[in-house]
Structures are given as structure tokens and as C-alpha cells.
Amino acid sequence: MVTETKKILLKDIDKITCLARYFGGATVAEVDFFRLSSLSKVHPAAGGRWWTSVLAVLDVELDKVLYFESLALPFGATSAPLAKSADSSALLELMSLLGWQVSTGDKLKKFSSTFNMLGATISFNELSKGFVNVSNKPERIEDIEKLAKDLEARGPKGVDVLPSLKGKLLYAAGHVFGKCARIATPLIRHYKSFGSKSADFESLCRAIRLAIGTLKEAGPRRISLWSEQPPIVIFSDGAHESDLVTRGAVVVDQATGFKEVFGDRVPDDVVTGWRQSGRRQLIFFAELFPVLVAKRTWADRLRNRRVLLFVDNQAAKSALIRGYSPLVDASKVLADIFELDVRLGCLTWVCWVPSKSNVADAASRLEFESYAGIFKRVTPRYAETS
């Protein structure tokens, strides 16, 4: 039974994109593509819209997507009954009595492979190539730039725009499956609360410009369709004993049998930077840093792949999931990680693992005997990856 209080809930962009990934992946993996040219003979009056007669349904019992061909054009398609029938006015009146709102005229949009939702654009133009593209609408980025320029023009007196700017940045970044806007979030929050005592104004503006630049340069986020291909697995770990700070990581790609490991001392200049605020305990930074180095080292492997990342430090796991840390001086490492994720188009799921089960534990302590004959030892890469 349908009442006027019921409606279709599209929910958020993550849900829509995941649904598209599953249905698109099922098409590639399980069934042959329909010969659309033959459907034009069934619906000769469809005006090239016969492809809309293919209906995909998820069978939850079989856990498969089943495909059907409609004998009549779907509701709303060109030449469908509502569009051409002499009784369309009566049908519209009936739907109005039921409490349904039906778009007409300019608001009645045609079927398209691209549509806008919640300030973002979702495109299925590359679905046949295995990708769903998600991007921000241009005017959303323009609004953010306008607020940022207003802030810089007014100087420290313009901090009243920070809450709005922070919200718009996070919203735009979240809609393209990235956390690059988190680059500026800690500085915005601290500056708004404590003023120049926590961060200087120029550093704040620089972080905001970097976040906006990442959003503009990254382009659409390409989401790979669902497939049976297993994700790449990375274990990372860090260690801090006395004045020695070390880190290591291992990678396993079950799809290709690729297995590598690295481990060495954290460069002295990096450690010195961590100590500038007077901090003596560096384990959080030691745990976070190898994640960045691992993604740079194996960037070519991670491109457009799903990644399971295991860390044995709860603070590091939380920072990687939430996209920021209360420690402002950790923002640079997090920013580099998230910016690299955007450029590589990889989807990372972060998990905690007990230290005794962390495969990278020995590598972080520069002990490599247990990896012999299984993992290839490599030199970590510090340089930026395009």
C-alpha cells in the first residue's frame, strides 16, 4: 500500500555510488551486455530511448543482479504513456490526489548518464570502462574560493567566516570521497578558538589554499566498479626507543602475488621537526609516518584499487579515519596522505590490529629475518608521486 507520506529515500552520495558500483560490477561480471540495437525494433517510437527499457533488480536471496526487458516503456521515458497519452491529464490529477508531485515542463528532466545531487555531480559516462565519476559542481568550489578570498582580504578580523568556510570545505571534500579539506580543519578550529596563540594567520590561509587547490586539481573522483578482485593489504608500524625512531611496512596483493617489505630509521630532519613543540614522546608520529611512506612507495600498485590498511596504534587509526588529529603539527603528514589518496583514486579502509599480529612489527624494528623467502625487501620512497 502506498500513501502520501511514503517517498523514495536516495540517502547520501556514498549510498548511490555504492549501489552503482555493485550493479555496474554485476553487469560486467555476470551477464552479457544487451544488444541495444535489437531493442529499437521492440520500441520503434522511443526516439533512441529504448535502452531505458532494461530493468536491473537485486535478488537478495541469490545475491545476484537480475535483468529484465520491459515490454512497455518505463514511466517517464520519452513516448511513455504519461508523455503521450490523451489521458495524461487525468493521470496527473490522480497522482496529485495521492500527494505525489510530478515534474512538468522544464523541470521534467530526460534520462541522462549524468545528474546532480546535493551539490555534487555523479556521472556514469565511463561505466562501460569500469568507473563511476563523482565531482563537485563548479559553483560550489567558486563559493568556497569567494569565502577564502574574503578571509584573506579582511585579515584576522575576518575570522567570522571560518565556521561557514570550514563547513563548505568538509562538505565539498566528503562528496568526492576524499578528506583533503581536513588539511585546513584543525587550523581553522584552533584559530577560531584560540586566535594567534595556536596558529598564525598566514599558516591558516596557506592550509585553506592547499585544500581548495587539491579540490580543483584532483578532477572527478573515479570509483572502480565492484569486482571479485581482492583489495591490497598493507600493514604499517612505527617504533620509538630512546633516541631511535624507526618505521616499517609490508604490502600484499593477492591478485598478483606481489609482496614487499621496507623498514629503516626515520630521517633526522623529520624527527627534529616533530620535536620542535617540545614533545618527547613521538610514537604517534612514528606510527603515522610509515602510512604516508608506504603509499608513496607502492603508489603504482594502489592506483584505483581498494586498500585494507592495518595499524596497531589507536590514535593513528582514529586520525586516519576521522581525517584530523588534535595535534596541529600532525596535520602535514595527514594532509599528504589524503592528497595522495585523491590523486591515486584508491579507497582505503583503516583497521586496528594487535601488535603481536602486525606483520610489519619486525620491519619497524629493523629485523628482517622472518621475511626472507616471502617478501622482497625494497627501499622506501620519500619523493612525491604524481
N, C-alpha and C positions, 0 to 999 in steps of 0.2 A: 504494500500500500504506500502511495506517495502523497505526502501532504505538503502544504505551502511552507512548512517550517524546515523541510529537508532540502539539502543542497549538496553539490559535489564539493568536497574539500580538496583542493590541489596541494595544500600544505606548502612547504618551502621548496626552494630550488634543489636542495640536496635530494629530496624525495623524488621530484620529477626527473632529475638527471639519473638517479639510480634506477628508476623504472625504465628509462630509455636505454640505459646500459644493458639491463637484463633482457629486454625484448629484442634489442638490436643484436646482442650477442647470441641469443637463441636462434635468430634468423640465420646468422652466419653458420652456426654450429650444427643445427638440427634439420633444416629444411632447405630445399632448393628455392631460389628466388622465383616468384611468379612471373610468367611471361605476360607482361602487361599489355603487349600488343594484342593478344587474343581477347583480353577483357574489353577492348574497344568495340569488338563485334557484339558483345553482350549488351553494352550500353552505348549505342552509337550517338545518342543525343547528349552525352555527358560533357561534350566540349573539351575533351582531353583530361577529364577528371575521373576517369574510370579507375585509376589506382586507389581512389578513396573507398572503393567497394571491398577492399581487403580488410578483414577484421581479425585482429590478434587477441586471443583470450588466454589468460594464465589458468591452467588446470592445477589447482593446489594439491589434488590427490596424486597426480602423476608428476608434479613439479616440472611441468613442461609447458611451453607456449604452443597453443594450437591455432591454426589459421583457417579462416573460412572466407568464402566469396559470397557477398551479398547479392541476392537476385534483384533487389531494388537498391537504388542509390541511397546512401546513408542520409539521415536527416541533416539538412543544412547545406548539402552539396549543390553545385550548380545543376539545374534541371531536376532537383529533388522536388517532391510534392509541395513543400512549403513555398518553394520559389516560383513554381509554375502553375500550381493547381488553382482552379477557379474558386475553390473552397478555402483558399488560404486565409482569407479574412475571418471566416468562421472559426478556423483552427486557432488563429491568433487570439480571438476573443475568448475561446475556451481556455487557452493557456493563461490568459490574463486572469480569468476567474479562479484558476488553480493557484494563482500567486506567482506564476513564472514570469520573468522578464525576458523578452526576446529582442535581440538587437535587430534593428532595421536600418535601411539606408546606408549612410557612410559608416555606421558602427558595425554593420554586418560584414565581418572580415571573411575573406576567402581562405580556403585551405592553403597553408604555406608551410615550408620546411623551416621557417624562422619565426619566432614570436617573442614578444617582450613580456616579462613577468617580474614584478617587484623591483623595477629599476635595472633589471639585467636582461640580456638577450640570449636566448637559447637557440642554437642552430643545429639542424640535422642535415645540413648540406653535405657533410663528409661521413654520413652514416655508413654508406657503402664502402668507405675506406677504413671503417672501424673506429670512428671518433664522433663524440658529441662535443660541440664547442659552446662554451659559456663565456660571456663577456659583459662588461658594464656598458650601459647606454652612455653615449658620448656626453650628454648633458649632465650626467651625474658627476663625472670627473671634472667637468667645467665648473660645477658648483663648488667642488672641493678646492679647486685652484683659486677661485674667487675669494673664498674664506681665508686661504693661506696668504694670498697677496694682501688682503685687508689686515691680517695679523702683522705681517712684516712692515707694512706702511705705518701702522699705529705704534709699533714697538711694544714694550712691556705693558703699556696702557691698554692694549687690545686683547688682554687675556680673557675678556668676557666671551670671545668667540670660541675659546678652546673646547668647551663641552660639545657644542654643535659640530665642530671640526673633528673631534675625536669620534663621535657617533657616526658621522658620514664616512670617515676613513674605514672604520671597522666594518660598516655595512657593505661598502664597496668591495673590500678585500674578501669578506666572507662569501659574497655572491660569485666570486670567481675561484672558489676552493683554495684560497691562499691566506696566509697570515702576515703578508708583507706590511700591512698597516700597523701591525703590532710593533713595528720598528719604532714608531713615534709614541705609542700609548704610554709607556712608563714615564717618559719625559713630560708628556702633557699632564698626566695625573700628578706627578711630583711638583711640577712648576705651578699648576693651579692651586695646590695645597700649601706649598711652602715658598713659592716665589724663587728668587735668585739664590736662596740658601741651598737648594738641591740641584739646580741645573742652570747654566747661563742661557740667556735668550737666544744667542746665535746657535748653540748646540740644539736647542729646541727646534728652531726654524730649519736647520740642516736636516734633522731627522724627518721632519714633515715633508721637506722637498724630496728626500730619498724615497719615502713611502709613495708619494704621488708619482715620482719618476718610474718606480717599479710598476705601478698600476698601468701607466701609459705605455711603457715599453714592452711589457710582457705579452700584450696582444691577447686574443681569446685563449682561455684555458681549454686544452684538448683532453677530453676524458676518454680513455680507452673503453671499448665495449667489454661487457662481461665475457670471460672465456675460462676454459679449464686450465689455462696456464697458471702454475703456482706462483706466488709472489716471491720476490727476492728477500732473503733473510739476512739481517745484519745484527751482529752482537757488538756492542762497544763498551769500553770500560776505561776508567782512569785510576791512578794511584798517587798518593802524596805521602811520602815518608821522609821525615826530616826536611832537607832542602831539595830532595829529589822529587820531581813531578813527572810522571810518565803516563802514557796512554796507548791503547791498542784497540784493534777491531778485526773482526772476521766477516766475510761475506760468503753466502752460499746461494747459488742459483740452480735449483733442482731441474729447471727446464733445460739447462745446457751442461750441467755438471761442473760449472765454474766455482772454484773455491780458492780464496786468497786470504792472507793474514798480514797485518803490519803491526808494529809496535816500536816505539822509541821514546826518547826524552822530549818533553815539551820544550821548544826553544826558549832560551834565557830571556830574550826580549819580551816574549809573550807572558812569561811568569812575572817579570818585572812590572808589566802593565797591570796584572791582576793585584799586585801588592801595593799599588800607588795609593789606595784608600786606607792603607794601614792594616789591611786584612792579613792574618797569619794562616788561617785555615783555608786551603784552596781546593778542597776535594770537589765542591760543586762545579767549579770551573774545569777541573781535570776530567770530570765525568761528561761535561757538556761539549768540550772542545773536540774530542775524537769523533763525535757525530758529524760535525762540520767537515773534518778531515776525511772521514770515510766517504761522505757524499761527493767530495771533490775528487778523491782517488778513484772511485768507481762510477763517476758521473755518466760515462758512456753506457754502462750497464743499466743504470737506473732510469734512463730516459723513457718516459711514457710507460713506466712499469709500476705495479703495486709493490709496496715495501713493508715488511714487518721489521720494526726496529726494537731491539731488546736492550734495556739499560737496567742496572741494578741499584740506581740511586733514585729515590722517590722525588726529591726536589728537582732533579734534572728531568724526570719523566713529566712532572707537573708543568714545568716551564715549556717543554716541547709540545704538550697538548694544549695548554691554555694560550700559548703564544707570547708570554711575557713572564718576567720574574720581578719580585720586589727589589732585587739588586739591580740598580740602574746600570752599573758598569758591566752587567752581563748582556745588555741589550745588543751590543755589537755582534757578539757571537750568534745570538738568536736571529738577528736581522740577516746575517749572512746565510744562515741555514734556510730561512724561509724564502729569501730571494732566490737561492739556488733551487729550491723546490718548485718555484714558479717557472723558472727557466727550463728545468728538466721535465716539467709536467708529470712528476711522479706523485703518487698518492701514498702517504706514509701513515702507518698505524703504529703508535708507540705503546710498548708493553713493558711492565716491570718483570724482572727475573731475579731470583735469589742469587747472591754472589757465587755460591757453590755450583750453580747451574749455568753461570755465564761463561760461554765458550771463549770469550775474549779476556777472561781474567788473567790467564797465564801470560798472554801477549802484553797486557798492560804492565806486567811486572818484568817484562823483557825475558821471559822464559819460553823458548820456542821448541823444546824437545818434543812435547806432546803433539805438535802439529806436523811433524816430519812424516812424509809419505802421503799426507792427506791434503794439506793446504800448501799452496805456493806462497812463500814469503815475498812481499813486494815493498818498495819504498813509497811511503805516503806522499801524496801530492798536496802542496800548500797553495799553489797558484790558482787563480780564479779560473772557472770553467765556463765557456760561453754556451 
